[in-house]
Amino acid sequence: MFKHIIFIAVLILSDNAMANGNWEYQVVFLPGPAAGARVVKQTHGGYLDPTKTDILNNLGAQGWELVSVTAQSGEDHAAYLRRQK
């Protein structure tokens, strides 16, 4: 029950912020290996891209929230971010 109350409160606060136009948005293009990004193979078989991770961590520290990511040409990606004004 308590989790549901918190979830509803978050939805209400989010809706109020969006309704008031209190968001600013940013699109960032994240480079792939062809542009010099490093890719590291993980022990579980997946890959980690520290270049993209570093970029997103720096933006997160500035208050930006990752909303969506889309694939661009090759290994490049576009990251869509928002933060409250």
C-alpha positions, 0 to 999 in steps of 0.5 A: 500500500505504501509503495502505491501511495509513493508511486501516485505522488510521483506521478502527480508531481511529474504531471504537475511539472510537465503541465507547467512547462518546467522541463528543458530538453537536450539531444546529445549524440554519443559517438561509436567506435568509428569516432574513437569511442572505446568498447570493452568486452565484459566477462559475462559476454556483453560490451561496455562503452566507457565513452558513452557511460562517461558522457551520460554520467557527467550529464546526470551530475548536471541534473539531466535525466535520460529519457530515450536513446535511438540508434543513429548511423553505425554505432552512434546513438542519440540520447534525449535528456530532460531536467527541471528548469 
